[in-house]
Amino acid sequence: MKATDRNVIQFHLHVLYGIMVKNSGKKMERLLIGGTKIFGVPLENLPRRYMPEFGLVPCFLVDACCLLMDRVATVGLFRKPGSLSRIKTLRAKLNRGEECLSTALPNDVATLIKKFCRELPEPLFPSELHSALLKAQELPTVEDRTSALQLLSCLLPARNSSCLHFLFDFLFKVSQRCTDNLMTSSNLATVFAPCLLPLSNKAEISEGHLELRVAKYTTTTWIRWV
């Protein structure tokens, strides 16, 4: 995104909704990480696959979501945790570049997707947008909140946007089978909110509850957009 485009979006957010978006004061310099590691690696260092509707998406996320689409009727998918011992083994194998997802159980794969999102060095919703998301949640009407959130989504880095768009498209398809898996968009948002917009360790309890509401609202809205 051009700096001028970003400035226009920030101007509209400020004038229409009184939302200020803080700019990241410094640019993070990332070292290229070699090898096959999947978890705890910046998005730009991960192997990615071009998906026509979404852009470049991490290969692990594509493979894991595609596998789960064949098992989308699993009751409590993403809500019921997988086996800790199996997940530990799968995580180690994936970080070594071994193919192991095809024989994994659906709840284990679902847990790995949440772990992948949670362990990213920078959340899929970047930290500089968190305060603005809080402000958007405080707007008086659903229309204003949704409009502000749509503008904020335009400020996402392209790699984050592609990943989120792909993930939420998948979660929308999961929610369409809620009569089988019992996972509505709201249920999925509750599960994914802490992974996509994690609480600060220094947040007070009251602020933390608000951030969780924002995360859930943000996630639910994105799932319903696609």
Buried (B, 14 or more C-beta within 10 A) or exposed (E): EEEEEBEEBBEBBEEEBEBEBEEEEEEEEEEEEEEEBBBEBBBEBBEBBEBEEBBBBBEBBBBBBEBBEEBBEBEBBBBBEBEEEBBEBBBEBBBEEEEBBEEBBBBBBBBBBBBBBBEBEBBBBBEBBBBBBBBBBBBEEEEBBBBBBEBBBBBBBEBBBBBBBBBBBBBBBBBEBBEEBBBBBBBBBBBBBBBBBBBEEEBEEEEBEBBBEBBBBBBBBBBBBB
